[in-house]
Amino acid sequence: MQFDPVETYELVRDYAKQETIGPLRGAGRWLAFGLMATFFLSVGIVICLIGVLRLSQDLVLNVWFPQRADGLSFVPYLLTLVVGVAVSAFAWSRVKVFELNRGDR
């Protein structure tokens, strides 16, 4: 059996491509979907928080305390902040760390 440098070079090159390009493509796809999901979830949460703010302004200032609307104008913003922090805490509690290529092999 003789040593063939061309065959060895091709074998090493093919192995390097298999072990680098394939996983990088998978990581790029995973990253793209993650960024897209993060963007859409963020926009949805902001829209929901604007709705909470508007609803709490209507309830606090017009329904519950119409006579003291000027003194309690901060309450809807405080309520919206509390809801936003609660949603953020819930979202962070659901984040799990996992490997990129757990199902490839």
N, CA, C and O atoms as a GROMACS GRO file, in nm:
protein
  420
    1MET      N    1   0.084  -0.118   0.000
    1MET     CA    2   0.000   0.000   0.000
    1MET      C    3   0.089   0.124   0.000
    1MET      O    4   0.174   0.142   0.087
    2GLN      N    5   0.066   0.209  -0.100
    2GLN     CA    6   0.148   0.328  -0.114
    2GLN      C    7   0.074   0.451  -0.062
    2GLN      O    8  -0.049   0.457  -0.060
    3PHE      N    9   0.153   0.550  -0.018
    3PHE     CA   10   0.099   0.677   0.028
    3PHE      C   11   0.072   0.766  -0.092
    3PHE      O   12   0.162   0.794  -0.170
    4ASP      N   13  -0.054   0.810  -0.106
    4ASP     CA   14  -0.093   0.896  -0.217
    4ASP      C   15  -0.129   1.034  -0.161
    4ASP      O   16  -0.233   1.048  -0.097
    5PRO      N   17  -0.044   1.136  -0.183
    5PRO     CA   18  -0.071   1.268  -0.125
    5PRO      C   19  -0.197   1.334  -0.181
    5PRO      O   20  -0.264   1.409  -0.109
    6VAL      N   21  -0.231   1.308  -0.304
    6VAL     CA   22  -0.351   1.369  -0.364
    6VAL      C   23  -0.476   1.313  -0.297
    6VAL      O   24  -0.568   1.387  -0.262
    7GLU      N   25  -0.479   1.182  -0.280
    7GLU     CA   26  -0.594   1.118  -0.216
    7GLU      C   27  -0.607   1.164  -0.070
    7GLU      O   28  -0.718   1.186  -0.021
    8THR      N   29  -0.493   1.176  -0.001
    8THR     CA   30  -0.495   1.223   0.139
    8THR      C   31  -0.547   1.365   0.146
    8THR      O   32  -0.628   1.398   0.233
    9TYR      N   33  -0.500   1.451   0.055
    9TYR     CA   34  -0.546   1.590   0.052
    9TYR      C   35  -0.697   1.597   0.029
    9TYR      O   36  -0.766   1.671   0.099
   10GLU      N   37  -0.747   1.521  -0.067
   10GLU     CA   38  -0.890   1.520  -0.094
   10GLU      C   39  -0.971   1.468   0.024
   10GLU      O   40  -1.079   1.520   0.054
   11LEU      N   41  -0.920   1.365   0.089
   11LEU     CA   42  -0.988   1.308   0.206
   11LEU      C   43  -0.996   1.410   0.319
   11LEU      O   44  -1.102   1.426   0.382
   12VAL      N   45  -0.887   1.479   0.347
   12VAL     CA   46  -0.886   1.580   0.453
   12VAL      C   47  -0.976   1.698   0.416
   12VAL      O   48  -1.049   1.749   0.501
   13ARG      N   49  -0.971   1.740   0.290
   13ARG     CA   50  -1.055   1.852   0.245
   13ARG      C   51  -1.204   1.816   0.257
   13ARG      O   52  -1.282   1.897   0.307
   14ASP      N   53  -1.243   1.700   0.212
   14ASP     CA   54  -1.384   1.658   0.221
   14ASP      C   55  -1.430   1.645   0.365
   14ASP      O   56  -1.543   1.683   0.398
   15TYR      N   57  -1.343   1.593   0.450
   15TYR     CA   58  -1.379   1.580   0.592
   15TYR      C   59  -1.397   1.718   0.656
   15TYR      O   60  -1.491   1.738   0.733
   16ALA      N   61  -1.307   1.812   0.626
   16ALA     CA   62  -1.317   1.947   0.681
   16ALA      C   63  -1.446   2.016   0.634
   16ALA      O   64  -1.511   2.084   0.713
   17LYS      N   65  -1.481   1.999   0.507
   17LYS     CA   66  -1.607   2.057   0.457
   17LYS      C   67  -1.727   1.997   0.528
   17LYS      O   68  -1.820   2.069   0.567
   18GLN      N   69  -1.725   1.866   0.546
   18GLN     CA   70  -1.836   1.797   0.611
   18GLN      C   71  -1.853   1.845   0.755
   18GLN      O   72  -1.966   1.862   0.802
   19GLU      N   73  -1.744   1.866   0.824
   19GLU     CA   74  -1.751   1.900   0.966
   19GLU      C   75  -1.763   2.050   0.993
   19GLU      O   76  -1.788   2.088   1.107
   20THR      N   77  -1.747   2.136   0.892
   20THR     CA   78  -1.758   2.280   0.916
   20THR      C   79  -1.875   2.344   0.842
   20THR      O   80  -1.954   2.417   0.902
   21ILE      N   81  -1.887   2.319   0.714
   21ILE     CA   82  -1.988   2.387   0.634
   21ILE      C   83  -2.129   2.343   0.672
   21ILE      O   84  -2.218   2.426   0.684
   22GLY      N   85  -2.150   2.212   0.690
   22GLY     CA   86  -2.283   2.162   0.727
   22GLY      C   87  -2.334   2.220   0.859
   22GLY      O   88  -2.445   2.273   0.864
   23PRO      N   89  -2.254   2.211   0.967
   23PRO     CA   90  -2.299   2.269   1.093
   23PRO      C   91  -2.316   2.421   1.088
   23PRO      O   92  -2.406   2.475   1.153
   24LEU      N   93  -2.232   2.491   1.012
   24LEU     CA   94  -2.247   2.636   1.001
   24LEU      C   95  -2.376   2.674   0.929
   24LEU      O   96  -2.441   2.772   0.965
   25ARG      N   97  -2.415   2.598   0.828
   25ARG     CA   98  -2.542   2.624   0.761
   25ARG      C   99  -2.659   2.603   0.857
   25ARG      O  100  -2.754   2.682   0.859
   26GLY      N  101  -2.652   2.497   0.935
   26GLY     CA  102  -2.757   2.471   1.033
   26GLY      C  103  -2.763   2.581   1.139
   26GLY      O  104  -2.872   2.622   1.179
   27ALA      N  105  -2.648   2.629   1.184
   27ALA     CA  106  -2.644   2.736   1.283
   27ALA      C  107  -2.699   2.866   1.225
   27ALA      O  108  -2.769   2.939   1.293
   28GLY      N  109  -2.667   2.894   1.101
   28GLY     CA  110  -2.720   3.015   1.037
   28GLY      C  111  -2.871   3.010   1.023
   28GLY      O  112  -2.939   3.110   1.046
   29ARG      N  113  -2.923   2.896   0.985
   29ARG     CA  114  -3.069   2.879   0.973
   29ARG      C  115  -3.135   2.894   1.110
   29ARG      O  116  -3.238   2.960   1.123
   30TRP      N  117  -3.075   2.832   1.211
   30TRP     CA  118  -3.127   2.840   1.347
   30TRP      C  119  -3.126   2.985   1.396
   30TRP      O  120  -3.222   3.030   1.458
   31LEU      N  121  -3.017   3.057   1.369
   31LEU     CA  122  -3.005   3.196   1.410
   31LEU      C  123  -3.106   3.285   1.337
   31LEU      O  124  -3.164   3.374   1.398
   32ALA      N  125  -3.126   3.262   1.209
   32ALA     CA  126  -3.222   3.342   1.132
   32ALA      C  127  -3.364   3.324   1.184
   32ALA      O  128  -3.436   3.422   1.202
   33PHE      N  129  -3.404   3.200   1.208
   33PHE     CA  130  -3.539   3.177   1.261
   33PHE      C  131  -3.553   3.235   1.401
   33PHE      O  132  -3.658   3.288   1.435
   34GLY      N  133  -3.449   3.225   1.483
   34GLY     CA  134  -3.454   3.281   1.617
   34GLY      C  135  -3.467   3.432   1.617
   34GLY      O  136  -3.545   3.488   1.694
   35LEU      N  137  -3.392   3.498   1.530
   35LEU     CA  138  -3.401   3.644   1.521
   35LEU      C  139  -3.536   3.689   1.468
   35LEU      O  140  -3.592   3.789   1.514
   36MET      N  141  -3.589   3.615   1.371
   36MET     CA  142  -3.720   3.649   1.316
   36MET      C  143  -3.829   3.632   1.422
   36MET      O  144  -3.917   3.716   1.436
   37ALA      N  145  -3.823   3.523   1.496
   37ALA     CA  146  -3.922   3.499   1.602
   37ALA      C  147  -3.910   3.605   1.711
   37ALA      O  148  -4.012   3.652   1.763
   38THR      N  149  -3.788   3.642   1.747
   38THR     CA  150  -3.769   3.746   1.849
   38THR      C  151  -3.828   3.878   1.804
   38THR      O  152  -3.891   3.948   1.883
   39PHE      N  153  -3.807   3.914   1.680
   39PHE     CA  154  -3.861   4.040   1.628
   39PHE      C  155  -4.014   4.041   1.634
   39PHE      O  156  -4.073   4.136   1.684
   40PHE      N  157  -4.076   3.936   1.583
   40PHE     CA  158  -4.222   3.933   1.580
   40PHE      C  159  -4.283   3.925   1.720
   40PHE      O  160  -4.386   3.987   1.746
   41LEU      N  161  -4.221   3.850   1.810
   41LEU     CA  162  -4.270   3.845   1.948
   41LEU      C  163  -4.255   3.980   2.016
   41LEU      O  164  -4.344   4.022   2.090
   42SER      N  165  -4.145   4.049   1.992
   42SER     CA  166  -4.124   4.181   2.052
   42SER      C  167  -4.228   4.281   2.003
   42SER      O  168  -4.284   4.357   2.082
   43VAL      N  169  -4.255   4.281   1.874
   43VAL     CA  170  -4.356   4.372   1.820
   43VAL      C  171  -4.494   4.339   1.879
   43VAL      O  172  -4.568   4.430   1.915
   44GLY      N  173  -4.527   4.211   1.890
   44GLY     CA  174  -4.655   4.171   1.948
   44GLY      C  175  -4.668   4.212   2.093
   44GLY      O  176  -4.774   4.257   2.135
   45ILE      N  177  -4.561   4.195   2.169
   45ILE     CA  178  -4.565   4.233   2.310
   45ILE      C  179  -4.581   4.384   2.326
   45ILE      O  180  -4.656   4.429   2.411
   46VAL      N  181  -4.511   4.461   2.244
   46VAL     CA  182  -4.525   4.607   2.250
   46VAL      C  183  -4.667   4.649   2.217
   46VAL      O  184  -4.723   4.736   2.284
   47ILE      N  185  -4.727   4.589   2.115
   47ILE     CA  186  -4.865   4.622   2.080
   47ILE      C  187  -4.960   4.585   2.194
   47ILE      O  188  -5.052   4.661   2.224
   48CYS      N  189  -4.939   4.471   2.256
   48CYS     CA  190  -5.024   4.431   2.370
   48CYS      C  191  -5.006   4.526   2.488
   48CYS      O  192  -5.103   4.560   2.555
   49LEU      N  193  -4.882   4.570   2.514
   49LEU     CA  194  -4.860   4.663   2.624
   49LEU      C  195  -4.923   4.799   2.596
   49LEU      O  196  -4.969   4.865   2.689
   50ILE      N  197  -4.925   4.842   2.472
   50ILE     CA  198  -4.995   4.966   2.438
   50ILE      C  199  -5.145   4.949   2.462
   50ILE      O  200  -5.211   5.041   2.508
   51GLY      N  201  -5.197   4.831   2.431
   51GLY     CA  202  -5.338   4.803   2.460
   51GLY      C  203  -5.366   4.803   2.609
   51GLY      O  204  -5.470   4.854   2.653
   52VAL      N  205  -5.276   4.746   2.689
   52VAL     CA  206  -5.292   4.747   2.835
   52VAL      C  207  -5.289   4.890   2.886
   52VAL      O  208  -5.368   4.927   2.973
   53LEU      N  209  -5.199   4.970   2.833
   53LEU     CA  210  -5.192   5.111   2.875
   53LEU      C  211  -5.321   5.184   2.843
   53LEU      O  212  -5.374   5.257   2.927
   54ARG      N  213  -5.371   5.165   2.723
   54ARG     CA  214  -5.494   5.236   2.683
   54ARG      C  215  -5.613   5.190   2.766
   54ARG      O  216  -5.694   5.272   2.808
   55LEU      N  217  -5.624   5.059   2.790
   55LEU     CA  218  -5.734   5.006   2.870
   55LEU      C  219  -5.724   5.056   3.014
   55LEU      O  220  -5.825   5.094   3.073
   56SER      N  221  -5.604   5.055   3.070
   56SER     CA  222  -5.591   5.101   3.208
   56SER      C  223  -5.614   5.251   3.219
   56SER      O  224  -5.665   5.298   3.321
   57GLN      N  225  -5.578   5.329   3.117
   57GLN     CA  226  -5.609   5.471   3.119
   57GLN      C  227  -5.759   5.492   3.120
   57GLN      O  228  -5.811   5.576   3.193
   58ASP      N  229  -5.828   5.416   3.038
   58ASP     CA  230  -5.973   5.431   3.031
   58ASP      C  231  -6.038   5.389   3.163
   58ASP      O  232  -6.127   5.458   3.212
   59LEU      N  233  -5.995   5.276   3.219
   59LEU     CA  234  -6.055   5.228   3.343
   59LEU      C  235  -6.022   5.316   3.462
   59LEU      O  236  -6.111   5.356   3.537
   60VAL      N  237  -5.893   5.347   3.481
   60VAL     CA  238  -5.852   5.422   3.600
   60VAL      C  239  -5.901   5.566   3.594
   60VAL      O  240  -5.953   5.617   3.694
   61LEU      N  241  -5.885   5.630   3.481
   61LEU     CA  242  -5.914   5.773   3.474
   61LEU      C  243  -6.060   5.804   3.445
   61LEU      O  244  -6.107   5.911   3.484
   62ASN      N  245  -6.132   5.715   3.380
   62ASN     CA  246  -6.270   5.747   3.343
   62ASN      C  247  -6.374   5.667   3.420
   62ASN      O  248  -6.485   5.717   3.442
   63VAL      N  249  -6.343   5.545   3.463
   63VAL     CA  250  -6.444   5.460   3.526
   63VAL      C  251  -6.427   5.458   3.678
   63VAL      O  252  -6.522   5.486   3.752
   64TRP      N  253  -6.306   5.426   3.726
   64TRP     CA  254  -6.287   5.405   3.868
   64TRP      C  255  -6.272   5.536   3.946
   64TRP      O  256  -6.335   5.552   4.051
   65PHE      N  257  -6.191   5.629   3.897
   65PHE     CA  258  -6.165   5.754   3.969
   65PHE      C  259  -6.181   5.875   3.876
   65PHE      O  260  -6.082   5.944   3.850
   66PRO      N  261  -6.300   5.903   3.827
   66PRO     CA  262  -6.314   6.016   3.733
   66PRO      C  263  -6.293   6.151   3.800
   66PRO      O  264  -6.253   6.247   3.734
   67GLN      N  265  -6.320   6.162   3.929
   67GLN     CA  266  -6.307   6.291   3.996
   67GLN      C  267  -6.161   6.326   4.028
   67GLN      O  268  -6.129   6.443   4.047
   68ARG      N  269  -6.070   6.224   4.035
   68ARG     CA  270  -5.930   6.250   4.066
   68ARG      C  271  -5.839   6.209   3.951
   68ARG      O  272  -5.732   6.151   3.974
   69ALA      N  273  -5.880   6.237   3.832
   69ALA     CA  274  -5.805   6.193   3.714
   69ALA      C  275  -5.668   6.259   3.704
   69ALA      O  276  -5.573   6.196   3.658
   70ASP      N  277  -5.655   6.383   3.745
   70ASP     CA  278  -5.527   6.452   3.733
   70ASP      C  279  -5.423   6.396   3.830
   70ASP      O  280  -5.306   6.386   3.795
   71GLY      N  281  -5.463   6.361   3.949
   71GLY     CA  282  -5.369   6.313   4.049
   71GLY      C  283  -5.327   6.168   4.029
   71GLY      O  284  -5.224   6.127   4.083
   72LEU      N  285  -5.403   6.091   3.954
   72LEU     CA  286  -5.372   5.949   3.935
   72LEU      C  287  -5.328   5.916   3.792
   72LEU      O  288  -5.340   5.800   3.750
   73SER      N  289  -5.280   6.013   3.719
   73SER     CA  290  -5.244   5.987   3.580
   73SER      C  291  -5.123   5.895   3.565
   73SER      O  292  -5.100   5.841   3.457
   74PHE      N  293  -5.046   5.876   3.671
   74PHE     CA  294  -4.928   5.787   3.666
   74PHE      C  295  -4.966   5.640   3.682
   74PHE      O  296  -4.888   5.553   3.645
   75VAL      N  297  -5.084   5.612   3.737
   75VAL     CA  298  -5.123   5.474   3.768
   75VAL      C  299  -5.129   5.385   3.643
   75VAL      O  300  -5.078   5.273   3.648
   76PRO      N  301  -5.187   5.429   3.532
   76PRO     CA  302  -5.187   5.341   3.413
   76PRO      C  303  -5.046   5.305   3.365
   76PRO      O  304  -5.023   5.193   3.319
   77TYR      N  305  -4.952   5.399   3.373
   77TYR     CA  306  -4.815   5.372   3.331
   77TYR      C  307  -4.748   5.274   3.427
   77TYR      O  308  -4.673   5.186   3.384
   78LEU      N  309  -4.775   5.288   3.555
   78LEU     CA  310  -4.721   5.196   3.654
   78LEU      C  311  -4.778   5.056   3.634
   78LEU      O  312  -4.705   4.957   3.644
   79LEU      N  313  -4.905   5.048   3.606
   79LEU     CA  314  -4.970   4.919   3.580
   79LEU      C  315  -4.912   4.853   3.455
   79LEU      O  316  -4.888   4.732   3.453
   80THR      N  317  -4.889   4.931   3.351
   80THR     CA  318  -4.831   4.879   3.228
   80THR      C  319  -4.688   4.832   3.252
   80THR      O  320  -4.646   4.730   3.196
   81LEU      N  321  -4.612   4.903   3.333
   81LEU     CA  322  -4.477   4.861   3.367
   81LEU      C  323  -4.478   4.728   3.441
   81LEU      O  324  -4.396   4.640   3.412
   82VAL      N  325  -4.569   4.713   3.536
   82VAL     CA  326  -4.579   4.588   3.612
   82VAL      C  327  -4.614   4.472   3.518
   82VAL      O  328  -4.556   4.364   3.529
   83VAL      N  329  -4.708   4.493   3.428
   83VAL     CA  330  -4.746   4.388   3.333
   83VAL      C  331  -4.628   4.354   3.241
   83VAL      O  332  -4.603   4.237   3.213
   84GLY      N  333  -4.556   4.455   3.195
   84GLY     CA  334  -4.440   4.432   3.108
   84GLY      C  335  -4.330   4.355   3.178
   84GLY      O  336  -4.269   4.266   3.118
   85VAL      N  337  -4.303   4.387   3.305
   85VAL     CA  338  -4.202   4.314   3.381
   85VAL      C  339  -4.246   4.170   3.403
   85VAL      O  340  -4.165   4.077   3.396
   86ALA      N  341  -4.375   4.149   3.431
   86ALA     CA  342  -4.426   4.013   3.452
   86ALA      C  343  -4.415   3.930   3.324
   86ALA      O  344  -4.376   3.814   3.330
   87VAL      N  345  -4.448   3.989   3.210
   87VAL     CA  346  -4.436   3.917   3.083
   87VAL      C  347  -4.290   3.886   3.053
   87VAL      O  348  -4.259   3.776   3.005
   88SER      N  349  -4.200   3.980   3.080
   88SER     CA  350  -4.057   3.956   3.058
   88SER      C  351  -4.004   3.845   3.148
   88SER      O  352  -3.929   3.759   3.103
   89ALA      N  353  -4.045   3.847   3.274
   89ALA     CA  354  -4.000   3.743   3.367
   89ALA      C  355  -4.051   3.606   3.324
   89ALA      O  356  -3.978   3.507   3.331
   90PHE      N  357  -4.175   3.600   3.279
   90PHE     CA  358  -4.230   3.473   3.230
   90PHE      C  359  -4.154   3.424   3.107
   90PHE      O  360  -4.123   3.306   3.096
   91ALA      N  361  -4.126   3.516   3.015
   91ALA     CA  362  -4.055   3.478   2.892
   91ALA      C  363  -3.914   3.426   2.925
   91ALA      O  364  -3.871   3.326   2.868
   92TRP      N  365  -3.843   3.493   3.015
   92TRP     CA  366  -3.708   3.449   3.051
   92TRP      C  367  -3.710   3.317   3.125
   92TRP      O  368  -3.614   3.240   3.118
   93SER      N  369  -3.819   3.290   3.198
   93SER     CA  370  -3.826   3.162   3.268
   93SER      C  371  -3.847   3.045   3.172
   93SER      O  372  -3.818   2.931   3.207
   94ARG      N  373  -3.898   3.072   3.054
   94ARG     CA  374  -3.924   2.967   2.956
   94ARG      C  375  -3.806   2.940   2.864
   94ARG      O  376  -3.810   2.845   2.786
   95VAL      N  377  -3.701   3.021   2.869
   95VAL     CA  378  -3.584   3.005   2.782
   95VAL      C  379  -3.504   2.884   2.828
   95VAL      O  380  -3.473   2.870   2.947
   96LYS      N  381  -3.471   2.798   2.734
   96LYS     CA  382  -3.393   2.678   2.763
   96LYS      C  383  -3.271   2.676   2.673
   96LYS      O  384  -3.277   2.719   2.557
   97VAL      N  385  -3.161   2.628   2.725
   97VAL     CA  386  -3.039   2.616   2.647
   97VAL      C  387  -3.033   2.476   2.588
   97VAL      O  388  -3.054   2.377   2.658
   98PHE      N  389  -3.005   2.469   2.460
   98PHE     CA  390  -2.992   2.340   2.394
   98PHE      C  391  -2.886   2.350   2.286
   98PHE      O  392  -2.843   2.459   2.248
   99GLU      N  393  -2.845   2.237   2.236
   99GLU     CA  394  -2.741   2.233   2.134
   99GLU      C  395  -2.802   2.257   1.997
   99GLU      O  396  -2.919   2.226   1.973
  100LEU      N  397  -2.721   2.312   1.908
  100LEU     CA  398  -2.769   2.341   1.773
  100LEU      C  399  -2.796   2.214   1.693
  100LEU      O  400  -2.893   2.207   1.618
  101ASN      N  401  -2.712   2.115   1.709
  101ASN     CA  402  -2.720   1.996   1.623
  101ASN      C  403  -2.765   1.874   1.701
  101ASN      O  404  -2.710   1.765   1.680
  102ARG      N  405  -2.861   1.887   1.788
  102ARG     CA  406  -2.901   1.774   1.872
  102ARG      C  407  -2.968   1.663   1.793
  102ARG      O  408  -2.964   1.548   1.838
  103GLY      N  409  -3.030   1.690   1.679
  103GLY     CA  410  -3.100   1.587   1.605
  103GLY      C  411  -3.033   1.548   1.475
  103GLY      O  412  -3.088   1.469   1.399
  104ASP      N  413  -2.916   1.603   1.449
  104ASP     CA  414  -2.849   1.577   1.320
  104ASP      C  415  -2.778   1.443   1.316
  104ASP      O  416  -2.759   1.390   1.206
  105ARG      N  417  -2.739   1.387   1.425
  105ARG     CA  418  -2.658   1.265   1.422
  105ARG      C  419  -2.731   1.148   1.473
  105ARG      O  420  -2.676   1.038   1.477
   0.00000   0.00000   0.00000
